[in-house]
Amino acid sequence: MKDCDRDIRGYHRERVALTASQRQQLKDRRDSNRSRLRSGLEKNEDPKPKKSVSQGSYAMRTVIQEPENAYDIDDGVVFTEESLKGPKGGEKSPLDARKMVRDAVHSDSFATPPEVKTNCVRVYYNDGPHVDIPVYRELEDWSGNTSYELASAEWKQSDPDGVNDWFKRWLNRKRDNGQKHSRELIRLMKSICKNRPSYSLPSGFEITVLIEECYSLGHERLDVDLRYIVGAVYDRLCSNLWIRHPVVDGEWLIDSDSEHKTRNLRDLLKTAVNDLADLDLPNCTRSRALKAWRKVLRTDYFDDEIAEAEKEEKAKSKAAAAALVAAPKPYGHAGPINPV
């Protein structure tokens, strides 16, 4: 396979992964939102939360660069069951719990006011990012065991830490097995989808679950691992388009109502597998390999390198042709002498 490891790493570093300043910006947004929530709850004489829980791609550190800073930060808040009861013991409804959080984070400085969604409260920042705040209550049974429920259309069994714990266990297991590119592969696969905005494709979490299922080999080169995971996810989707939730028993992330998303991804990856077959050709040039990656990743990042590679390849081809013309003939200009 033609070696493009340096190029794929450069693309991931410059066009896909967050910079240090971008990560700090998201952290600042999360922290300021937490402070606003707590001070707002106190001001409104509402219950104090027990804890906040970073979730999603922000917690997993698989966020990718977004145009116009359209970042999604998931940061859940947990209250005790008792704190969400009224003075006569009546429980807050899930909608009331979300409205309470919405009122606490409201600020006149927002161009778009915070919004109560079905499974969270969404806070819109004027410069692009938004913070989703799922609201949970913690229940404790007679033996001290705790469980959690999400304030959705109704109180729904959930686990605010479950996905984070699942991801950490998988990440540690892959590292122990020499498969060290887990986060890079998630980000790169997400970028393949993100660069095709007109397609209806799986979410970042659904992509993460697919890669968790399929990443079973590891290589020192990132381009080799990316090529492998493209083929492995394609094969997996050829056999089954559904995706099971890795933590919630009996729940499907992709089922019959949404399998068009994984079908679209399967078809997209089929084309990618065929395009990347060029990398195995014995006469595959650097420019041809980069063109294959450019097509799969749908980026102009490699354009300068392709132009430079084509220039070098053309110069080498001319030099080789000139050397062939200039090479001495074995019998001189007259050709061989016929024996008498």
C-alpha positions, 0 to 999 in steps of 0.5 A, a space after each residue: 500500500 502506497 505510504 501516505 501516513 504523513 499526509 493523513 496525519 497532517 490532514 487530521 492535525 490541521 483540518 480535523 482535530 481541534 486546536 488547543 485554543 479551540 479546546 479551551 474555548 469549548 471548556 470555557 463555554 462549558 464552565 461558564 454555563 455550569 456557573 450560570 446554571 448554579 447561580 441561576 438556580 440559587 437566585 430562583 431558590 431552586 434545588 442545588 444540583 448534585 453534579 454535572 457530567 460531561 458527555 458526548 464527543 466533548 467528554 470523549 475528546 472526539 470533537 472535530 472542527 466545525 464550520 462557523 464554530 457550530 460545536 455541540 457540547 453535552 453537559 448533563 446536570 444531576 439532581 437528587 430525587 428528593 430535591 425535585 419534590 415540592 413541599 408536599 412531596 409532589 414530584 416535579 414532572 420531567 418538563 418542569 425539571 427542564 423548565 427549571 434549568 432553562 430559567 436558571 441559564 437564561 440571560 438577556 445577553 443571548 441573541 437566541 434564548 435557551 430552549 427546552 428540547 425533548 431530552 435537554 435544555 439547549 443554550 445557544 452562544 452568539 459566536 456559534 457553539 451550543 450547550 445541551 443540558 440533559 437533566 437527570 434525577 438520582 434515585 436511591 433504593 432501600 439498600 443504598 443503590 443508586 439509579 438515574 432517570 432522564 427528564 424526557 417526555 417522561 422520566 426515563 431510565 438512563 445512566 449519565 456516566 454509562 457511555 463515558 465509562 463504556 468508551 474509557 473501557 474500550 479505549 484502554 482495551 484497544 491501547 493494550 492490544 496495540 490499537 492506538 488510533 481509536 480517537 483519530 479514526 473516529 474523528 476521521 470517519 466523522 469528517 468523511 461524513 461531515 464533508 458530505 452535508 447533503 447526505 443523511 448519515 449516522 451521528 457521531 455517537 453512532 459512528 463511534 459505536 461502529 468503530 468500536 465494533 470494527 477496529 480489531 487490527 492495529 498498525 503504526 501507520 494511521 493511513 493503514 488503520 484508516 484504510 482498514 476501518 473504512 473497509 471493516 465498517 463497510 463489511 459490517 454494514 453489508 451484513 447488518 444496518 442496525 446499531 445497538 446502544 452499547 449501554 442501554 439494554 434493548 435500545 437501538 441507535 439505528 433501527 428500521 426507522 433510521 437505517 437509511 442513514 447506515 445504508 447511505 454510509 454503506 454506499 459511501 464506503 463502498 465507493 471509498 473502498 474502490 477508490 482506495 484500491 489504487 493504493 495497492 497498484 504496483 505502479 501507484 504514484 504518490 500523486 495518484 495515491 493522494 488523489 484517492 485520499 482526496 476523493 475519499 475525504 473530500 478535501 482540498 488539503 492535498 492539492 498542493 502536495 498533488 501538484 508538487 508530486 506530479 511535477 516531480 513525477 513528470 521530471 523523473 519520467 523525462 529524465 528516464 526517457 532521456 537516459 534511455 535515448 542516450 544509452 549506448 547501443 550494444 553494436 554501434 550505429 551500424 548494428 551487428 555484423 553478420 557472420 560470413 
